[in-house]
Amino acid sequence: GIQVEQSPPDLILQEGANSTLRCNFSDSVNNLQWFHQNPWGQLINLFYIPSGTKQNGRLSATTVATERYSLLYISSSQTTDSGVYFCAVGSGGATNKLIFGTGTLLAVQP
Amino acid sequence: EADIYQTPRYLVIGTGKKITLECSQTMGHDKMYWYQQDPGMELHLIHYSYGVNSTEKGDLSSESTVSRIRTEHFPLTLESARPSHTSQYLCASSGPGQAYIYGYTFGSGTRLTVV
């Protein structure tokens, strides 16, 4: 099956700093999503981005499907950005199953 | 407001008890999923459904069972809970009506502790 690797596994930032999270996947995909899991365990969908670039406020994401990686950029980080960021990939289709990476644990300090 | 609901939010139960974790969505999504997540770890798919009366096992073997009798409802049942079942269980759905048809919406999760 598809393997999904995320880096770095842990990241500590000072408030206001920028960061880049990476997701590598082992096969071609039709579905790639970035999620943020807050400290209470709630998963929030940040981006649906199987290819191309998208931006939403301080967050942006880029997926280069031909090279099998995706990047999540966080600018001017805030303490509320803390949590775990997951990349998940899948082939779409009738079942639309997602395979999750191991996540990046982000801690933003005031 | 369209959403996906999981109950209970927290559950502490004794070994051997039968439990059912509830998941309902009001978005009319055809696909629903159950993921299991241990603390600090990634999510693993344990069950999914792509429509009424269709259920399949996921990539991670689980002793739980699921049913999909109605589009909006996808409960998960453990016939005899054991301490090894202690984990967080997350329900999700996807389908027509979302901004992106393959996009997922997750519920708040159920944190299960079996003592």
Contacts between the chains, C-beta under 8 A, distances in Angstrom:
chain1	res1	chain2	res2	distance
A	1	B	59	7.0
A	30	B	102	7.3
A	31	B	102	4.5
A	33	B	102	7.9
A	33	B	103	6.7
A	33	B	104	6.3
A	35	B	104	7.8
A	35	B	106	7.6
A	40	B	108	7.9
A	41	B	88	6.0
A	41	B	90	7.9
A	41	B	108	7.2
A	41	B	109	4.9
A	41	B	111	7.2
A	42	B	106	7.2
A	42	B	108	5.5
A	42	B	109	7.1
A	43	B	90	6.6
A	43	B	92	7.8
A	43	B	106	4.0
A	43	B	109	7.9
A	44	B	106	7.8
A	45	B	103	5.9
A	45	B	104	6.0
A	45	B	105	6.7
A	45	B	106	7.6
A	48	B	99	7.6
A	48	B	100	4.0
A	48	B	102	6.5
A	48	B	103	4.6
A	50	B	102	7.9
A	86	B	42	7.0
A	86	B	43	7.1
A	88	B	43	7.8
A	88	B	104	7.6
A	90	B	102	7.4
A	92	B	102	5.1
A	94	B	50	5.7
A	95	B	31	6.9
A	95	B	48	6.2
A	95	B	50	5.3
A	95	B	56	7.5
A	96	B	31	5.4
A	96	B	50	7.8
A	96	B	94	5.2
A	96	B	102	5.4
A	97	B	33	7.3
A	97	B	45	6.0
A	97	B	48	6.1
A	97	B	58	7.4
A	97	B	59	8.0
A	98	B	33	7.8
A	98	B	45	7.4
A	98	B	104	6.4
A	99	B	45	7.5
A	99	B	59	7.4
A	100	B	35	7.7
A	100	B	42	4.7
A	100	B	43	4.4
A	100	B	44	7.6
A	101	B	42	6.3
A	102	B	41	7.5
A	102	B	42	4.8
A	103	B	42	5.9
A	105	B	40	7.6
